[in-house]
Amino acid sequence: AQIGSSGDGAQIGSSSDNARIGSSGDGARIGSSGYGAQIVCSGENTTVAFAGRHGSVSLGKGGAASLVWHDGNRNRFINIYEGEDGIEAGVLYAIKNGKVVRK
């Protein structure tokens, strides 16, 4: 699936693998359950949640995301927040071996 949205307060959900989702509105809430999704949010204060592994995300100012990875035994979540721990707006991030990396 390829989904785009430009309105403030958008609510977007996708369950397909390798989805490409973009949102430029402020306050968007986006969820994806497919593997390999790429989500790009340029609006402020967006919230992104992944249930599928191997996702990547780019956040706008004040954005937050939860990404899933597998530690060999179980799925785990890592939360990232723009402006904390070196996370920058407009940069694509993923999880590799339990660590946040630039993609």
N, C-alpha and C positions, 0 to 999 in steps of 0.2 A: 504494500500500500504506500502511496505517496500522498501526504496530507499537508495542506497549507492553511494558515489562518492569520488574519491581520487584525482582528477585533480584540478589544480589551475584555478580560474575563472569560476568554475561550475555555471550553472544556472539551478535551480531545482524548479519545481512547482508541487503541489499536491492538489487535491480537495476532497480526500476521508477522511472520519471520522477515527480517531484513527491511522493516518499514523505514521510511524516511519521513520525518515529521518536522515541520517548521512552524513557528509561531512568532509574530512580531508584536502582539498586543501585550499590554501590561496585565499582570495578575493571572496569567493563563495557568490552567491545571491540566497536566498531560500525563497519561498513563500508557504503558506498553507492556504486553505480556509475551510478545514474540521474541525469538532469539535474534541478536544482531541488529536491533533497532538503532537508528541514529536520529537523535532529537536535537534540534537547534532552536533555542529561544533567545530572541534579542530584546524582548520586553522586560520591564522591571518587575521584580518580586514574583517570578514564575516558580511553580512547583512541579517537579517531574518525578515520577516513580516508575521504576522498571521491575517487572516480575520475571522477565526472561533474561538469560545471561548474554554476555558479549555485547552489551549495549554501549553506546557512547553519547555524550551530551555536551552541549555548549550552552552556557547560561548567560543571561543578561544581568545587569546590576541588581544585587539583592536576591538573586535566584538560589534555589536549593534543589538538590536531587538525591534520590536513593537509587543506587545501582547494585545489582546482584552479581556475585561471583561464587564459584564452587571451590572449597578448600580441599577437595579430595574425599571428604566425608559427607558434607552437607552444603546447602546454599547458605550464603551469608550476605548481609547488606552492608554497604558502606555509604555513608551520607557525605555529600560535599556541599559547601556553601560558598558562593561567590564572595570574595573579600576575606576569606579565612584560609589559613594553611597554604597560601600561594595560589589559590584558585582564582583565575582571572576571567572577567567577562569576555565573551567572544572567542574563547579557546576551547577546542574539542578535547574532552577527557574521557578516558575509559579506565577499567580496572584490569590490572595484569598482576597475577600472583598475589592478590590481596592488597595491592598498592595502587593509588591513583596515579595515572600517567597521562601525559599529553599524547594525543593520537596524531 
